[in-house]
């Protein structure tokens, strides 16, 4: 460890180094910095330690598809001291197309892990990290567009608000980790963010209300052990939201009033709540849907379709291409579904959904329940 501290002390001197950049091919370029023999926008592979010995850190640099911005791939790194030592020195350019760290024993992502380098994309995957410092990516703020921290089974927390104000961040991928703490997700404020992916985590909480993400288009938290969705109009302020994927969260159980309510300017197109252990949908759980919105409630445990919860949704959908998918639910076809069966036209918005006896709801005759439910005859048809 002393050896690496020495290395870090050597490169700490780089902070006093005043790089002089000029634009070359539209990219800031420092002609005074050592450069790779083959790739002029990359640093040399070798690092010189205190004794003048050349060592090689397993971070490899090549030039990206544009032929200029470098791509860095760091694989099988013993610890993050190596990464800091590699990046904390003068480079021909401080910009990078991508930095990837994988298959390494990096127990944490420390503050300013890439020194002053500014990648467009960061991928950290298949390591053993347990924590992310709130300032881990602070100096990447001006250029970072995509942040991926994936397949880290010991990572249970992430400092969401540390990304607040990042001007270009478009995608945040935190899938296949072990996240259980997402308390500050609700306070995340990134005006440019379009995608949040939290698939396959261990959150065991209600999905919170999001307010400060005006460009958000896709939210995905598939099979992440969610126990519910906030009833505090969690998506109402996200006017550009197109897709919500919560499938496979088998402990949700019930959709509460106010959970999926959208602004009249909404863009919502798909809501997937399949295989969520749903036994009920409360009235007012869905509101503000568009005629082309698709809602999947397939492979749940629903046995009834209350008119107060579903009628407005279906009436909206038949005006466009939207569908309600009830495949894999065994509905008890008694008088409480007569409103659906007896209203000609609503069945056009249904996919699947069958009575416990096996008959598909959208294929039942209009007068199927009339003898049993005379007070709700087919005279209530939409088109009567």
BELHU-V404719 format. One record per residue. N is the residue number from 1. SS is DSSP state (helix for helix, strand for strand, loop for the rest). PHI is phi in degrees with one decimal (* if undefined). D_CENTER is the distance of its C-alpha to the mean C-alpha in Angstrom with 2 decimals. Layout:
BEGIN
N/SS/PHI/D_CENTER
N/SS/PHI/D_CENTER
END
This chain:
BEGIN
1/loop/*/36.80
2/helix/-57.8/39.64
3/helix/-57.1/39.48
4/helix/-76.4/35.90
5/helix/-63.1/36.73
6/helix/-60.7/39.54
7/helix/-57.6/37.28
8/helix/-64.5/34.95
9/helix/-63.7/38.04
10/helix/-60.9/39.23
11/helix/-79.7/36.07
12/helix/-60.8/35.90
13/helix/-62.9/38.77
14/helix/-65.3/36.48
15/helix/-62.9/35.25
16/helix/-85.2/38.71
17/loop/-77.1/38.65
18/loop/-94.0/38.60
19/loop/-74.1/36.97
20/loop/-109.9/38.48
21/strand/-100.5/36.11
22/strand/-133.7/37.23
23/strand/-76.7/35.43
24/strand/-126.5/35.96
25/loop/55.8/34.42
26/loop/78.6/32.37
27/strand/-120.6/30.87
28/strand/-57.8/32.12
29/strand/-134.4/34.47
30/strand/-106.9/36.57
31/loop/-69.5/39.73
32/loop/-85.0/40.93
33/loop/-82.1/38.09
34/loop/-59.2/38.75
35/loop/-126.5/37.16
36/loop/-67.2/36.55
37/loop/-62.8/39.53
38/loop/-99.6/37.59
39/loop/-116.0/34.54
40/loop/-66.3/35.76
41/loop/-93.9/32.35
42/loop/-103.9/31.70
43/loop/-78.7/33.40
44/loop/-63.3/35.95
45/loop/-66.4/34.84
46/strand/-83.3/37.33
47/strand/-119.6/37.19
48/strand/-96.0/40.55
49/loop/-88.9/40.98
50/loop/-61.4/43.61
51/loop/-91.5/46.37
52/loop/81.1/45.83
53/loop/-88.4/44.46
54/strand/-81.9/41.87
55/strand/-127.2/38.81
56/strand/-116.6/35.85
57/loop/-93.8/32.34
58/loop/-73.0/30.14
59/strand/-116.3/27.93
60/strand/-113.9/28.71
61/strand/-119.7/28.53
62/strand/-140.2/28.96
63/strand/-94.1/28.70
64/loop/-74.6/25.86
65/loop/-62.1/26.19
66/loop/-79.0/27.71
67/loop/83.2/30.38
68/loop/-128.7/29.92
69/loop/-59.7/26.66
70/strand/-75.5/26.55
71/strand/-117.7/24.00
72/strand/-113.6/24.13
73/strand/-129.2/23.57
74/strand/-109.3/24.40
75/strand/-128.9/24.99
76/loop/60.3/26.83
77/loop/-89.8/27.18
78/loop/-63.4/29.20
79/loop/-162.4/27.61
80/helix/-71.8/25.97
81/helix/-57.3/29.49
82/helix/-61.4/29.76
83/helix/-64.7/26.66
84/helix/-60.6/27.92
85/helix/-61.4/31.38
86/helix/-68.3/30.22
87/helix/-89.0/28.34
88/loop/-88.4/30.62
89/loop/-158.3/33.42
90/loop/-65.3/34.38
91/loop/-112.1/32.55
92/loop/-57.5/33.82
93/loop/-143.5/30.69
94/loop/-84.7/28.04
95/strand/-86.8/25.43
96/strand/-151.0/23.44
97/strand/-71.8/21.34
98/strand/-161.6/19.41
99/strand/-125.9/19.87
100/strand/-119.1/18.94
101/strand/-122.5/19.99
102/strand/-146.3/20.24
103/loop/52.1/22.52
104/loop/-127.4/23.96
105/loop/-95.2/25.25
106/loop/-103.4/23.35
107/loop/-72.2/23.20
108/strand/-148.8/21.55
109/strand/-107.0/20.08
110/loop/-78.8/22.84
111/loop/-60.6/23.29
112/loop/49.5/23.53
113/loop/-60.1/23.17
114/loop/-103.3/23.70
115/loop/53.7/26.46
116/loop/-95.4/26.72
117/loop/-76.2/25.00
118/strand/-124.9/22.35
119/strand/-79.5/20.04
120/strand/-80.5/17.85
121/strand/-136.5/15.43
122/strand/-121.6/15.12
123/strand/-125.7/14.38
124/strand/-125.7/15.34
125/strand/-145.6/15.57
126/loop/58.6/18.07
127/loop/-114.1/19.88
128/loop/-129.7/20.97
129/loop/-70.7/19.46
130/loop/-113.1/19.78
131/strand/-152.8/18.94
132/strand/-126.9/17.52
133/loop/-64.7/20.03
134/loop/-57.0/19.00
135/loop/-104.7/20.83
136/loop/-55.7/19.53
137/loop/-117.4/18.26
138/helix/-56.8/20.42
139/helix/-80.9/22.65
140/helix/-89.2/19.98
141/loop/-51.1/19.07
142/loop/-63.4/21.15
143/loop/-115.7/19.67
144/loop/-63.8/16.18
145/loop/-115.1/13.80
146/strand/-132.6/11.26
147/strand/-121.9/10.52
148/strand/-124.5/9.84
149/strand/-125.6/11.07
150/strand/-136.2/11.22
151/loop/56.4/13.95
152/loop/-118.7/15.44
153/loop/-67.4/17.02
154/loop/-104.4/18.72
155/loop/-89.9/15.96
156/loop/-114.1/15.68
157/strand/-146.7/14.89
158/loop/-145.2/13.04
159/loop/-81.8/14.60
160/helix/-56.2/11.98
161/helix/-71.4/14.97
162/helix/-67.2/16.27
163/helix/-94.9/14.13
164/loop/-56.5/15.81
165/loop/83.2/17.74
166/loop/-61.6/16.37
167/loop/-75.7/17.84
168/loop/-120.4/16.07
169/loop/-63.0/12.54
170/loop/-108.2/10.52
171/strand/-134.9/7.41
172/strand/-126.0/5.77
173/strand/-114.0/5.32
174/loop/-123.2/6.71
175/loop/-83.2/7.39
176/loop/59.3/11.07
177/loop/-111.8/12.27
178/loop/-130.7/14.28
179/loop/-62.0/12.56
180/loop/-123.2/14.87
181/strand/-114.4/15.05
182/loop/-130.3/12.53
183/loop/-60.6/15.51
184/loop/-94.5/14.87
185/helix/-59.6/11.38
186/helix/-64.3/13.65
187/helix/-98.9/15.52
188/loop/-68.7/12.93
189/strand/-130.8/14.59
190/loop/-130.4/13.34
191/loop/-58.6/15.14
192/loop/-95.8/13.79
193/loop/-67.5/9.98
194/loop/-115.0/8.84
195/strand/-134.0/5.22
196/strand/-122.4/2.27
197/strand/-120.6/1.58
198/loop/-122.0/4.73
199/loop/-58.8/7.12
200/loop/56.4/10.72
201/loop/-120.2/11.31
202/loop/-137.5/14.28
203/loop/-76.2/13.50
204/loop/50.4/16.55
205/loop/-140.0/16.09
206/strand/-76.0/15.63
207/strand/-69.6/12.38
208/loop/-84.6/13.63
209/loop/-75.0/14.66
210/loop/-111.9/12.77
211/loop/-126.5/15.49
212/strand/-115.3/15.12
213/loop/-130.9/12.43
214/loop/-65.7/14.85
215/loop/-99.8/13.26
216/loop/-63.1/9.85
217/loop/-111.9/9.89
218/strand/-134.3/6.93
219/strand/-121.2/5.16
220/strand/-134.2/4.88
221/loop/-141.9/6.70
222/loop/-67.0/9.47
223/loop/47.7/12.55
224/loop/-113.7/11.51
225/loop/65.0/14.90
226/loop/-58.7/14.13
227/loop/-104.4/17.63
228/strand/169.6/17.09
229/strand/-129.3/15.62
230/loop/-50.3/17.32
231/loop/-96.9/20.32
232/loop/-95.8/20.33
233/loop/48.4/19.08
234/loop/-65.3/15.44
235/loop/-118.4/14.43
236/loop/-61.7/17.90
237/loop/-91.3/17.46
238/loop/-100.1/14.54
239/loop/-68.1/16.99
240/loop/-97.4/14.97
241/loop/-65.7/12.30
242/loop/-109.9/12.85
243/strand/-143.8/10.73
244/strand/-125.4/9.67
245/strand/-119.7/9.35
246/loop/-117.9/10.80
247/loop/-62.7/13.38
248/loop/82.8/15.14
249/loop/-90.3/15.05
250/loop/-72.6/18.82
251/loop/-105.4/19.75
252/loop/-67.5/18.68
253/loop/77.5/22.19
254/strand/-139.5/22.61
255/strand/-99.2/20.91
256/loop/-81.6/22.50
257/loop/-56.2/24.12
258/loop/91.3/21.92
259/loop/-75.2/18.51
260/strand/-123.9/17.67
261/strand/-111.0/19.87
262/loop/-122.4/19.24
263/loop/-66.1/21.25
264/loop/-65.3/23.94
265/loop/-95.1/22.31
266/loop/-62.7/19.11
267/loop/-117.6/17.56
268/loop/-59.5/15.96
269/loop/-119.6/16.57
270/strand/-137.4/14.92
271/strand/-128.6/14.33
272/strand/-113.1/14.19
273/loop/-121.7/15.75
274/loop/-72.4/17.73
275/loop/55.5/19.08
276/loop/-112.3/18.26
277/loop/64.7/21.88
278/loop/-70.4/22.57
279/loop/-112.8/26.22
280/strand/-157.3/26.25
281/strand/-127.8/24.79
282/loop/-76.5/26.42
283/loop/-56.5/28.03
284/loop/80.3/25.89
285/loop/-66.7/22.61
286/strand/-117.1/21.77
287/strand/-156.7/23.19
288/loop/80.7/22.90
289/loop/-70.3/21.66
290/loop/-95.1/22.81
291/loop/-69.1/25.32
292/loop/-105.8/22.91
293/loop/-76.2/20.09
294/strand/-103.2/19.57
295/strand/-121.9/19.03
296/strand/-105.4/18.95
297/loop/-117.2/20.64
298/loop/-69.5/22.00
299/loop/56.7/23.08
300/loop/-115.1/23.41
301/loop/-118.8/26.61
302/loop/-70.0/27.56
303/loop/-120.0/31.32
304/loop/-140.0/31.86
305/loop/-128.4/30.67
306/loop/-59.9/31.89
307/helix/-57.7/32.98
308/helix/-64.3/31.65
309/helix/-94.2/28.07
310/helix/-119.3/28.09
311/helix/-63.2/30.91
312/helix/-61.1/29.43
313/helix/-58.6/26.27
314/helix/-69.5/28.53
315/helix/-62.5/30.93
316/helix/-69.5/28.18
317/helix/-65.8/26.92
318/loop/-70.9/30.45
319/loop/-86.2/30.66
320/loop/-153.8/28.13
321/loop/-102.8/26.16
322/loop/-65.5/23.88
323/loop/-136.9/24.17
324/strand/-108.7/23.84
325/strand/-96.4/23.45
326/loop/-112.0/25.43
327/loop/-55.4/26.14
328/loop/83.0/26.79
329/loop/-114.2/27.99
330/strand/-102.1/31.70
331/strand/-86.1/32.81
332/loop/-81.0/36.15
333/loop/-85.6/37.89
334/loop/-110.6/40.18
335/helix/-61.2/41.11
336/helix/-74.1/37.75
337/helix/-111.4/36.35
338/helix/-63.3/39.50
339/helix/-57.1/37.95
340/helix/-78.7/35.60
341/helix/-66.1/38.24
342/loop/-86.8/40.89
343/loop/-103.2/38.95
344/loop/-57.3/39.37
345/loop/111.1/36.42
346/helix/-63.4/33.56
347/helix/-64.0/33.38
348/helix/-65.5/32.34
349/helix/-92.3/28.81
350/strand/-96.8/28.56
351/strand/-120.7/27.34
352/loop/65.7/28.83
353/loop/84.2/29.77
354/strand/-131.0/33.11
355/strand/-70.2/35.80
356/loop/-56.7/36.48
357/loop/-80.2/39.48
358/loop/113.9/37.48
359/loop/-73.9/38.11
360/strand/-73.1/35.22
361/helix/-60.5/34.96
362/helix/-76.3/34.77
363/helix/-114.9/38.01
364/loop/-76.3/40.12
365/loop/-62.5/43.14
366/loop/-58.3/43.06
367/loop/-98.3/45.83
368/loop/-55.4/44.44
369/loop/-103.8/44.43
370/loop/-54.8/47.12
371/loop/-63.8/49.89
372/loop/-88.3/47.87
373/loop/-129.9/46.41
374/helix/-62.6/49.22
375/helix/-71.3/47.90
376/helix/-126.0/44.80
377/loop/-80.1/46.49
378/helix/-69.1/45.23
379/helix/-65.9/46.87
380/helix/-86.3/43.54
381/loop/-55.6/42.12
382/loop/-56.6/40.01
383/loop/-110.4/42.62
384/loop/-84.2/45.81
END
